[in-house]
Amino acid sequence: MMGEILVADSKNKRIQTFTRRKLFKDSFPTNDEPYSVAVDVHYNVIVATKKKTIEIYRRGGKLINRFSTMPNRDQVRLISNMIQFYFVGQTTSSGKFG
């Protein structure tokens, strides 16, 4: 995942992975339409969705947690443990990476 480009593909409800040379590598489905995507220090993929939820996936696309943007106490602890993450990017309304 280091050096790869992740794209939140809202229309198709998935996260796409590309190499540094912009070659398609793989993708995995999301539960809701992704709005933006980031990666934490453990290389988990964190997805913010248009339904105002947060979905957290392992590298291969396995969902490990999902919650609304109004998390409960346990979810706040999880978020605070993951607070250091790297913003990767989001697509624009025209579908371009920006």
HELIX and SHEET records of a PDB file:
HELIX    1   1 ARG A   73  ASN A   81  1                                   9    
SHEET    1   A 3 ILE A   5  ASP A   9  0                                        
SHEET    2   A 3 ARG A  14  PHE A  18 -1                                        
SHEET    3   A 3 PHE A  24  PRO A  29 -1                                        
SHEET    1   B 5 LEU A  63  SER A  68  0                                        
SHEET    2   B 5 THR A  53  TYR A  57 -1                                        
SHEET    3   B 5 VAL A  45  THR A  49 -1                                        
SHEET    4   B 5 PRO A  34  ASP A  40 -1                                        
SHEET    5   B 5 PHE A  85  GLY A  89 -1                                        
END                                                                             
